[in-house]
């Protein structure tokens, strides 16, 4: 670890959190219907889409009415993507002559993209046509937008006083595109093109190397795809190597831009939350604690990767940091940060190979996913943060002798029931499939590494799918009927159970009267509460996943440090 | 009333702990039910360790038996805590039931004669005659007569109270004893619904329903149990993959250690003990929900008279008018109050006495006492020599003087006004047709009230005083008592309106009351504490009845409600925090063969894998009886701000909950090793 490296990490994190402040303020104005100077452009466009969908933008919805179109759009778009990928081999825009996907793979990929997981059991260069990639980009816009509006609906419910109305889905959904996602992606794409990321419909380039050989270099509208893959916390890349590919992430500067794009959505949601509940202090406190968790995790990776592998040192005499699977143009600090942020924000884009991380370095991204609140995906991350807030408020509310309340709304058994349901969904979709995978032949046969690391690979895979991340320990061969089908279901359950439960909580909170603050009210915007919240998150996460982590990365790390080779 | 924990109660609780093992009862508590199922499975595994396959050493049965016994004890400890909490109520219910049995009643027949029937035959609307020495057979309203009643059977208060027809003191309770005179009582309840019946049901815990908050906590605990069930179930295949094998008893041990058994075992005891605390406080809460709601109260509405002030105005100053001196005024004032038995009258005599003016009643035995009446609004003494001495309301005295041809001193109005402005009540004193001055009567705020209200403010509770006084007087008392707000010249509708306004803002409101005209407001309030001396209507409208009829007890009820929640929260936090240490004990023990390197996690250096597992399990079991006293007594509640209370309790039960089991498990392990049983 060097001072320079630490400063690199801290300054990029500072940029992510700083940009979140104006962006969150802007998003608050968008979702509360304030005007902006681009109104003459936005209004007619939005009106056109309202007419197209046939909705009355003034209509109000309760949580059920709001949830229905979320599920409907998810289903329709997933079916659209499935059909495209099943048929793309026969459709135009296929200069490289790639094939359509078989059914299980198309299902897995469709489930993966609609949930913003972007777990890819295919390689982009050979497994997709240009049309297929374009369909993927469409889904990459729709999927995060659905998560964002769900969070917005929740915030409205929280801010309500005895009113069931949580807004109009179609208005929120369309504005998310016109006013947030498309403008940011447009600008970012142009910047990336300027920095060397290709954007073309010409097929792969054939290049004669200096040695006289012919090399085929895949390309395509990459710059159009990278911004939304990052901003929407999707993570599904054009290339199989994702963002470690030099055409997707050519320089350290593009790497920082892509890192920032990944982090600003979730930080903006924290800021927007503060606006909705009229407590900037809340945002400030949670900025500190969530930022602190992110920094802490990053530093653990950085330290572990810098220290390298002692076994290599003793046996082969190789010293220095663990550079396996990392790009020299990014170095250890930016790679470590990318690992932490991509895991924390549930993006899943990678600029280094996670399978090659030291065990401790690989434990952190798993932990960042399992804790669910180290930023989390855009919108849905905030919902997880609030879910833990509800549990924390409940426990600490009891400890101060008042029926617990969150921002003036009483937490009663219905809310706890739903929050527990949301909390319960992850151990179910993570641990049970992992157990099935390691006890069945079909699961074990996909592992390319034996022993503890093979287990870590499977654990990482289902962690990634459950929390809709999409990154992977690449040693696992995921393109089998078992992983395609089980994984697809895991990703869908991982996203929708908690989203539905949280929207239901929003519906029930919305109808409750707001209790005025008094001296007996437990304040949630204090450092004390922040600490307790972190403790609850960490303890619940640790109690649920410690045994599995102990068999995987923890045991691996202990073995590595003590100089044993894995069994 | 009943001794805290007699031998009898403990014996019965021990018996009940076994009776409660019935799975049909246990299933209502999912956490402890899981433990019971675990005990059953390990019992089977004791008989046949290979029941679910696998190869085990020759002593596996002994380990399985040890696990089975500890699990059984865990369940029994939980049952015992509940039984002991119920025990006190049961004993109390029995003594109440004794009051009820064999009661007979003289019921009036349509023709006006009376027949002797068992009390159980009485129906709503019947009229019964009760004579001195008899026990009143049922709850009712006195239709005619007046008499003194011994209510000690219900309230424990031995001083008799007066009950009579009409007004706010007309309700009588079945089971109480008429000491004098004769009453005609109209029965107001059917059998089984009487106050006594309700009280028996309540103290027995028979009618106990889970409160909303308890329900929410149960859901959370069940959810955690389910999560740990998944964690432990999936652990075996995972271990199997790394060529480890974990025997079923160990898995069950891990599961039981992780699920929140401590709070699961004590949850219902905490609830019962909380209600019991209310009862011991001589308050009958009609539901646990009401007690819990009390902890959430935002606004407390209190009547001034009898609650905030001692109820009687006392003389605090003599203010002479005209050319009279204070001493002259005092002499006349004492004379006017010499035979006056009202607290006001006595306070005049006392105050003058302190200032050196004393008179003997004996010297005036031939004079005639004139009592206060609503018409004249004055009282006094007619001396034997014909001189009339009076004290009374200033305007009444003015008229009296003018009628008798006297004149009003010029400074009377000014002095009267000053007293009124300061919130006092002026009483003019006159001898013959000459006004001597004004007595300053003052409402006295009960000692300690100011501090109580300050405490309430710290708890975030707003206090509102209701009084029929004029705004000036009300403001003074409000300032003196330190309440946050007041309503002067309050009519019953005003109280109602205030409650509705506060509730519209989402606040919870508590109030106390006794009169029939308080009933609607008592019903509207979230916590309505009715006085036992009050009317039946008021008692029915409120959700709590205070047997001592002390309205200030509302404040204690709030504290009990809070304490109930805090105790639940503290033990839950403790229970979950305990899991950290248990993981460090059990996980390395589980993988001792498959992944030996995990032994670095055995930071407690426990003797052997089996000893580690048993120590964690034993700790898990014995923490339950150790915490029974805390569950029964409740976590100490102090009125401090929410955040500082949270810090304090997190420190004690959260951080303490992480540290204590490390020490506890290590100690148990050392004991097991010393006993040589660490290697079973």
Interface residues (C-beta under 8 A of the other chain):
Chain A: X161 X391 X394 X395 X396 X397 X398 X399 X400 X401 X402 X403 X408 X411 X412 X413 X415 X416 X417 X420 X421 X423 X424 X427 X428 X431 X432 X434 X435 X436 X438 X439 X444 X451 X452 X455 X513 X514 X515 X516 X518 X519 X520 X521 X522 X523 X526 X528 X529 X532 X535 X539 X542 X543 X544 X545 X546 X547 X548 X550 X551 X554 X555 X558 X559 X562 X564 X567
Chain B: X212 X213 X215 X216 X217 X219 X220 X222 X223 X224 X226 X227 X228 X230 X231 X232 X233 X234 X235 X236 X237 X238 X239 X240 X241 X242 X243 X258 X292 X295 X296 X298 X457 X458 X459 X460 X461 X462 X505 X506 X507 X561 X562 X563 X564 X565 X566 X568 X569 X570 X572 X573 X576 X577 X579 X580 X583 X587 X591 X595 X597 X598 X600 X601 X637 X641 X642 X643 X645 X646 X647 X649 X650 X653 X654
